[in-house]
Amino acid sequence: YDVALIELAEPVEDIEPYPIFRGQLEDFVGGDVFYVGFGANVVGGAEGGGVKRSAVLTLDSLSPTVYVTSQPDGGVCFGDSGGPGLVQVEGQWQVIGVNSTTFGPERCTGFSSQVRVDAFTSWIDMNMGLPVACGEESPCACPEACGDDGVCDIGRCCNAGCGQLLNCVNSCGAQPCQIHCMLNACPEANY
């Protein structure tokens, strides 16, 4: 899922960190997401990486653990994986996602997918030593996802077996639809 936590050897005190998003991501569908990365900047190629750039893309659609952004003219590309997707909430930047992959007619055009940070808040909180919010007011995608350790296991929320996955993919016209079919299926259906 391209989600990781890194423990620094010593505190960084001169930079204010951006908090993770804990709201309703559904409210941002159709809106802008700001990205920063060091990836390639040549559509159809992998050249131009190593320079920090930014892009504003449209949040196209959501799945339980991933969201998709539209980038018909390019945006997120090779080398941007692991970078943040940011939105402003009441004047403050918050991290909603982690860049994962791109797909479309040419490299780095069409769409990009990002891992939803809100799907992993319980896991993040547990590893940061914070109270875990899995239960009555759970951020998990379904009640079955809330594990005994307080960590959300989205795989328990699957809603399609192999046959349903195939039917879903075959009825899709656009790539984001096919990606959502696979992301919403039980893990076993994707093998």
Buried (B, 14 or more C-beta within 10 A) or exposed (E): EBBEEEEEEEEEEEEEEEEBBBEEBEEBEEEEBBBBBBBBBBBEEBEBBEEEBEBEBBBBBBBBBBBBBBBEEBBBBBBBBBBBBBBEBEEEBBBBBBBBBBBBEEBBBBBBBBBBBBBBBBBBBBBEEEEBBBEEEBBBBBEEBBBEEBBBBBBBBBEBEEEBBBEBBEEBEEBBBBBBBBBBBBEEBEE
